[in-house]
Amino acid sequence: MWVWGLFIVFILLCLALDLGIFNRNAHVIKSKEASMWTAVWVSVALAFSGVIYWLFSAEMVENPTNLSPDNAVLKYITGYLIELSLSIDNVFVIAVIFSSFAIPQKYQHRVLFWGILGAIIFRALMIVFGVALINKFDWIIYVFGAFLLYTAFKMFKSDDSDFNPKDSAVFRYVKKLFPVTTETDGANFFMHIDGKRLATPLFIALIIIELTDILFALDSIPAILAITADPFIVFTSNILAILGLRSMYFLISRMLSKFRYINYSLVIILAFVGLKMIFSHIIEIPEWLSLCVIILSLAGGIIASRVIQDDETEENKDTPAKG
């Protein structure tokens, strides 16, 4: 339990340093700063595998039936990469939300900070609930697997360009709860006009991002539970991936058009994990194979995005201008 406590204290300390020191003053986060923080968070997450190795080494001495340290590290890294890759789809949606509500770039970090803080709480509850279900009911793994296959199919058939946050039921419901203004008041979530307390676009964006993350968690939590049901590995890999989501958003949100085929990578990952859950009692897929599928899927999506885009660019260059 003291390891859990230390990890939670570490996360809270990181969040306090983030908002209280490094981002005390609202500013536009440039690509250089975003890439630096992305490298920091990825390095922290990978370095944490050393803690996993040490922790399971100690547990193996007391209980030899537990996961071996090497296997635990492999499961942790695989789970982390799954969560990180599925977060990419979250970046696309967040970009649309910020654009739809015209959130100034200098205040986007503040919205994401509170959004991720809420996401940590909700995901912790969902992880506890999901692990408890798998440990109590073996058959629930088939339900999770089928759900992931359905999600992969929906993602394959869907068109993100059709998503409009202002048409969502969440936006309509929030407008009924709070009087809404289209004006912004710096980084404030609420403002007073003629004695009335009105919700600013920052608050609306925060609520929609928060609820959207819960929907994404319905995919990501079962996905990592296909790798392991160990609550500490599931929780730490998930939370560390979420913490890196903010910097990753500012890094790749400006390059969305360059990664337009990455969604197919996510489809492959979700489909693979779903099939792994469904056939888990028949076929035992080694963790190194799962890790290879994830890495190759992401690499394939990135390479396809670059190559196909370059081909179209060359075609446009070779096409003579009309008139």
C-alpha positions in Angstrom: 0.0 0.0 0.0 2.9 2.4 0.7 4.0 2.0 -3.0 0.5 3.0 -4.1 0.7 6.0 -1.7 4.1 7.1 -3.0 2.9 6.9 -6.6 -0.2 9.0 -5.9 1.9 11.6 -4.1 4.3 11.6 -7.0 1.4 12.3 -9.5 0.0 15.1 -7.3 3.5 16.6 -7.0 3.9 16.6 -10.7 0.5 18.3 -11.2 1.3 20.9 -8.6 4.7 21.7 -10.2 3.0 21.8 -13.6 0.3 24.4 -12.8 2.0 26.2 -9.9 5.5 26.7 -11.3 6.1 25.7 -15.0 2.8 27.0 -16.3 1.9 29.6 -13.7 1.5 32.2 -16.4 -0.8 31.4 -19.3 1.2 31.3 -22.5 1.1 29.7 -26.0 2.9 26.4 -25.8 5.2 26.1 -28.8 6.3 22.9 -30.5 9.7 23.0 -29.0 8.4 23.2 -25.4 5.8 20.6 -26.2 8.4 18.2 -27.6 10.6 18.7 -24.5 7.8 17.9 -22.1 6.7 14.9 -24.2 10.2 13.6 -24.0 10.2 14.2 -20.2 6.9 12.3 -19.7 7.8 9.4 -21.9 11.2 9.1 -20.1 9.5 9.2 -16.7 7.1 6.5 -17.8 9.8 4.2 -19.2 12.0 4.8 -16.2 9.1 3.7 -14.0 9.6 0.3 -15.5 12.6 0.0 -13.1 10.2 0.5 -10.2 7.9 -2.2 -11.6 10.9 -4.6 -11.9 12.0 -3.9 -8.3 8.5 -4.2 -6.9 7.8 -7.5 -8.5 11.3 -8.8 -7.7 10.4 -8.2 -4.0 7.0 -9.8 -4.4 8.4 -12.9 -6.1 10.5 -13.6 -3.1 7.5 -13.7 -0.9 5.1 -15.2 -3.4 6.7 -17.2 -6.3 3.3 -17.5 -8.0 3.3 -13.8 -8.8 4.4 -12.3 -12.2 8.2 -12.5 -12.8 9.9 -9.1 -12.8 10.7 -9.4 -16.6 7.2 -10.3 -17.5 5.8 -7.5 -15.3 8.0 -4.9 -17.0 6.9 -6.2 -20.4 3.3 -6.0 -19.5 3.7 -2.5 -18.1 5.5 -1.2 -21.3 2.9 -2.9 -23.5 0.1 -1.4 -21.5 1.7 2.0 -21.5 2.1 2.0 -25.3 -1.5 0.9 -25.8 -2.8 3.7 -23.6 -0.5 6.2 -25.3 -1.5 5.1 -28.8 -5.2 5.2 -28.0 -4.7 8.7 -26.6 -3.8 9.9 -30.1 -7.5 9.6 -31.1 -8.3 11.7 -28.0 -6.0 14.5 -29.4 -8.0 14.7 -32.6 -11.2 15.2 -30.6 -9.7 17.7 -28.2 -8.5 19.8 -31.2 -12.0 19.8 -32.7 -13.5 20.9 -29.3 -11.0 23.8 -28.8 -11.6 24.9 -32.4 -15.4 24.7 -32.1 -15.5 26.9 -29.0 -12.7 29.2 -30.1 -10.5 28.6 -27.0 -7.4 30.8 -27.2 -4.2 28.8 -27.4 -2.7 30.4 -24.3 -5.6 29.1 -22.2 -5.8 25.6 -23.6 -3.2 24.2 -21.2 -5.3 25.3 -18.2 -8.4 23.5 -19.6 -6.4 20.3 -20.3 -4.9 20.4 -16.8 -8.2 20.3 -15.0 -9.5 17.9 -17.6 -6.7 15.4 -17.0 -7.1 15.8 -13.2 -10.7 14.7 -13.6 -9.7 11.9 -16.0 -7.3 10.5 -13.4 -10.1 10.2 -10.8 -12.6 8.7 -13.2 -10.1 6.2 -14.7 -9.0 5.1 -11.3 -12.6 4.2 -10.4 -13.0 2.5 -13.8 -9.8 0.5 -13.3 -10.9 -0.7 -9.9 -14.3 -1.7 -11.2 -12.8 -3.4 -14.3 -10.2 -5.4 -12.4 -12.9 -6.5 -9.9 -15.2 -7.7 -12.7 -12.4 -9.7 -14.4 -11.4 -11.3 -11.1 -14.9 -12.1 -10.1 -16.4 -13.2 -13.5 -14.1 -14.9 -16.0 -16.7 -14.6 -18.8 -16.6 -10.8 -18.6 -13.4 -10.9 -20.6 -15.4 -12.0 -23.7 -17.7 -9.1 -23.2 -14.8 -6.7 -23.1 -13.2 -8.3 -26.2 -16.5 -8.1 -28.2 -16.8 -4.4 -27.2 -13.3 -3.7 -28.4 -14.0 -5.3 -31.8 -17.2 -3.3 -32.1 -15.3 -0.1 -31.2 -12.6 -1.0 -33.8 -15.4 -1.4 -36.5 -17.0 1.9 -35.5 -13.7 3.7 -35.7 -13.0 2.1 -39.1 -16.3 3.3 -40.5 -16.5 6.7 -38.7 -15.6 10.1 -40.1 -14.1 12.4 -37.5 -15.0 15.4 -39.6 -18.7 14.8 -38.8 -18.1 15.5 -35.1 -19.4 18.9 -33.9 -19.3 19.5 -30.1 -22.0 22.2 -30.4 -24.4 19.6 -31.7 -23.8 17.2 -28.9 -26.3 16.3 -26.2 -23.7 17.2 -23.6 -23.5 20.8 -24.8 -27.3 21.1 -24.8 -27.5 19.7 -21.3 -24.8 22.0 -19.9 -26.6 25.0 -21.4 -29.7 24.0 -19.4 -27.7 23.8 -16.1 -25.6 27.0 -16.6 -26.3 30.2 -18.4 -23.6 30.3 -21.1 -21.7 33.2 -22.7 -19.7 33.2 -25.9 -17.2 35.7 -24.3 -14.1 34.7 -22.5 -12.7 36.2 -19.4 -9.0 35.3 -19.4 -8.5 31.9 -18.0 -11.7 32.0 -15.9 -14.3 29.3 -16.3 -17.1 31.6 -15.1 -17.7 35.3 -15.4 -20.3 37.8 -14.1 -22.4 39.9 -16.4 -25.2 42.1 -15.0 -25.1 40.2 -11.8 -25.5 36.8 -13.5 -22.9 34.0 -13.2 -22.2 32.7 -16.7 -20.1 29.8 -17.9 -17.4 30.7 -20.4 -16.4 28.6 -23.4 -13.5 27.3 -21.3 -15.9 25.6 -18.9 -18.0 24.2 -21.7 -14.9 22.8 -23.4 -13.7 21.3 -20.1 -17.0 19.5 -19.4 -17.1 18.1 -23.0 -13.4 17.0 -22.8 -14.0 15.4 -19.4 -17.0 13.4 -20.6 -15.3 12.5 -23.9 -12.4 11.1 -22.0 -14.8 8.8 -20.1 -16.0 7.5 -23.4 -12.4 6.9 -24.5 -11.7 5.1 -21.2 -14.4 2.6 -22.1 -12.1 1.5 -24.9 -8.7 1.9 -23.2 -9.4 0.3 -19.9 -10.6 -3.0 -21.4 -7.7 -2.8 -23.8 -5.1 -2.8 -21.1 -7.0 -5.4 -19.1 -6.3 -7.7 -22.0 -2.6 -7.4 -21.2 -2.8 -7.8 -17.4 -5.3 -7.6 -14.6 -2.7 -6.5 -12.1 -4.2 -3.3 -10.7 -0.9 -1.6 -10.0 0.4 -2.1 -13.6 -3.0 -1.1 -15.1 -3.2 2.0 -13.0 0.4 3.3 -13.3 0.6 2.7 -17.1 -2.7 4.4 -17.6 -2.1 7.4 -15.5 1.4 8.0 -16.8 0.0 7.9 -20.4 -2.6 10.5 -19.4 -0.1 12.8 -17.9 1.8 12.9 -21.2 -1.4 13.6 -23.1 -1.2 17.4 -22.6 2.3 17.9 -24.1 1.5 15.3 -26.8 -1.6 17.3 -27.7 0.4 20.5 -28.2 3.1 18.6 -30.1 0.9 16.8 -32.7 -2.3 18.9 -32.8 -0.5 21.2 -35.2 0.4 18.2 -37.4 -3.0 16.5 -37.6 -3.1 16.4 -41.4 0.2 14.6 -41.4 -1.2 11.7 -39.3 -4.5 11.2 -41.1 -3.9 7.4 -41.4 -3.0 6.9 -37.8 -6.7 5.9 -37.1 -6.2 2.7 -39.0 -3.3 1.9 -36.7 -5.7 2.3 -33.7 -8.3 0.1 -35.5 -5.7 -2.7 -35.8 -4.6 -2.3 -32.2 -8.2 -2.4 -30.8 -9.1 -5.4 -33.1 -6.0 -7.3 -32.0 -6.6 -6.7 -28.3 -10.2 -7.6 -28.7 -9.4 -10.9 -30.4 -6.7 -11.6 -27.8 -9.3 -11.2 -25.0 -11.9 -13.5 -26.8 -9.4 -16.2 -27.5 -7.4 -15.8 -24.2 -8.5 -19.2 -22.8 -7.6 -20.9 -26.1 -4.5 -19.2 -27.4 -1.8 -17.7 -25.2 -0.3 -14.8 -27.1 3.1 -13.8 -25.7 3.6 -10.2 -24.5 6.5 -9.6 -26.9 4.1 -10.3 -29.8 1.5 -7.9 -28.5 4.3 -5.2 -28.1 5.4 -5.9 -31.7 1.9 -5.6 -33.1 1.4 -2.2 -31.3 4.7 -0.8 -32.5 4.4 -2.0 -36.1 0.8 -0.7 -36.3 1.8 2.8 -35.1 4.8 2.8 -37.4 2.7 1.7 -40.3 0.2 4.4 -39.8 2.8 7.1 -39.5 4.8 5.9 -42.6 1.6 5.6 -44.6 0.5 9.1 -43.6 3.9 10.5 -44.7 4.3 8.5 -47.9 0.7 8.9 -49.2 0.8 12.6 -48.4 4.1 13.1 -50.2 2.7 11.3 -53.3 -0.3 13.6 -53.3 1.8 16.6 -52.9 4.0 15.6 -55.8 0.8 15.1 -57.9 -0.4 18.6 -57.0 3.0 20.0 -58.0 2.9 18.2 -61.4 -0.6 19.4 -62.1 -0.6 22.6 -64.1 -2.6 25.5 -62.7 -5.8 26.4 -64.4 -6.2 29.7 -66.1 
